[in-house]
Structures are given as C-alpha cells and as structure tokens.
Amino acid sequence: MCLFYVFLENSADWPGSVVNVVASSGEKFTIKGVQGKPPFCKVTVPMMAEVTAEANRDGNQIGTASSKAYAPALFLEISKKPGRRGDRQRRSRQQAQRGEGARIDIELQSHVRSRGGARLLP
C-alpha cells in the first residue's frame, strides 16, 4: 500500500472544496475541505495504482491531477493548469538534450585486494 497526500495548488481554496479521488484499483474517496482543518487529505491506495484527483468548489472545477502510486508516499498537487508536471518533465528533457540544466559529476575510487587471486565460483 502507498500513502497519498492530495492538496490544492492554492490552499485558500481548500475550505468548501470537494475533492474526489479515484484509483485504478477501484478505490474511491470523497473529501470535503473544512475551514480550520489541514488543507490536504491523506488516502491509502495499492502500489502502482493510477490515481486521479479532481477538486470542485461551489460547482466550479478548481483543477485536476493524476499520478501513479509509488512507495513510500506521494504528494499530488491539484492545479488549475492540467499537465503541469508533465510539462516540467518535458522541458527538463529538452534542456538536457541541449546540454542545459543540471549536471551531476561522480568520482569513485576503490582499492580492492584479493587474496589468492581471482577465481570463478562454481
């Protein structure tokens, strides 16, 4: 099982909102945002389940989000701009292809001594 935290991009929209969460494994949750309570909800779904969340307030859609459940927990932000996460990933790939963005340098040194030489194990 995987813990899933669902929250809104704008926490001021939480009171009075209704968040519907559906997992590909069949679980369904309806969470109502309440003034004075934490502006997120926590649900548990099976590992690798595709989870979709949709938030509405006063009959208007606030936003949607979806992702796959991975351990140990996932944080899913419901945004008015659908696909924002995918757009960020797409931009990162484009930057990497142009040689822009982050760079990771790793240097490893090792001294391994073998007694009696190397041999194959049966």
Secondary structure by P-SEA (a helix, b strand, c coil): cbbbbbbbccccccccbbbbbbcccbbbbbbbbbcccccbbbbbbcccbbbbbbbbccccccccbbbbbcccbbbbbbccccaaaaaaaaaaaaaaaacccbbbbbbbbbbbbbcccccccc
